[in-house]
Amino acid sequence: MAKVLTIKEPWATLIIEGYKKYEFRSWKTNYRGKILIHAGMSLEKESAKKFKDYNLIYTKGAIIGEAILTDCILVTEDFDKRLKEINPLVYGNSGHVQNYAWKLENIKKYDSPIYIKGKLGLWNYDN
C-alpha cells in the first residue's frame, strides 16, 4: 500500500518534471517516505498560463509519478523569501494557503499514468 497526494494541475506536473521540490499544504504531516503524486481533475488555467514556456503536458485524474517525502517545514517569511529567490514563477504567490512545505526528493515520473479517482488529504492506494 502506498500513500498518495492529489494535487491540482499545473502543480502536480511541475513537481514531476522537477521544477517544484516543495508541495504546500495548510496542514502538517508526520509521514515520511514514498508518496505517489496524483494529478487531480482540475487545471488552474490562470496558473498554467504562467508556465506556458515550460511546454508541459498535463494529465488529469491519474498518478503520474512518485517522490520521497523527507520533511514538513513550517513556512516562515524567511523560508518563503528564499524559495521565491530560487524560482519566483513556481514559488511566487499562488493564492493558496501555504502554511507547510512538504519537501520532495528522488522525484520520478511514470512512463504510463495510473488513472484513478483522487481523494482529499493523504490517501492510500493498493496497487
N, C-alpha and C positions, 0 to 999 in steps of 0.2 A: 504494500500500500504506500502511495506517495502523497505528499502534501502538495496542494495546488493553490495558486493565487490567480484569480481572474482580474485582468487589467484591461481597461478600455484602450482602444487604438487611438492615436498612434503610439502610445506609451509602451505597449507590450512589444511591438516590433522594434522600437528604439532600444529596448533592453536586449532583445535577441540579436540585433545587429551590432551590439557593442557600444552604442552611443550613450547609454544610460546605465550607470552602475548602482544607482540607488532608486528604490521604489518608495514613494512616500505614502504614509497612512496616518490617519488621525489616532490610531491605537498602536500600542506596543505589543510585541510578541516575544516570548521567551524561547520559541522554537529556533533551533539552529540545524542546518543540514540541507539535504537536497529539496528543492522546491521546483515544481513544474510551472511554467508560465503559460497561462491560458489567455488568449486574446478574446475579449468579450464581443458581444454582438454589436456594440455601438462604436462609431468613429466620431471623435470630436473634430468636426470639419475645420473649425477655426484654428485649432492647434495643429492639425495636419498641414494646413497651408504654410505654416512656418517652416516645415521640413520638406517642402517640395523639391529643393535642390539635393536632398539626400537620396532621391529616387527609390523610395521604399515601396514594397509591395505588401499591402495589408491583408491579413487573414482575419476572418471573423468567426467566432464560435468554435475555436479549436485550441488545443495545447500545441504550442509552436516551438517549445524548447524547454530548457531547464537551466538551473543555476544552483549554486550553494549559497544559502542564506547564512552569512557569517557574523552579522551584528545587527543590532537595532539601536540606533543613535537618536537621542533627543535632539531635535533641530534647534540650535541656538542661532542668534543673529550672526555670530562669527562663522559658524559652520555653513549657514545659508550663503553668506558672502563668499566664502571660499569656493563653494560649488558653482556659483554664478560666474566666478573668475575662470573656472575650468571650461564651462560651456554655457554662456548666457542664454543660448537658444533652448537647450534642453532643460537647464535648471532655473530659467527665469520664471517669472510669475505665471503659474498655470491656472490660478483661480481656485485651486483645491486646498483643503486643509492639509498642511504638511508638518504635523507635529513630530512624526518619527520617520527617520530614513532607514530603510531596510537595505543593508549592504549586500550586494550580489556579486559573487565571484565565480570563476570557472563557468562562464555562460556558454551554453551550447545550443545551436539552432538545430531543430529536427529537419531531416530531409523531407519527411511527409508529415503534415499536420494530423493530429488526432482530433477528429470532430466530435465534440461532446458539449452538452449544455453546461454553462458555468454556474457558479454559486457565489454568494456573498461570503466574505471572511476567508479564512484559510480552511480549505476543504480537502477531503480525502478522495483519491482516485485509486480504484482497484484495477490494475491492468491485467 
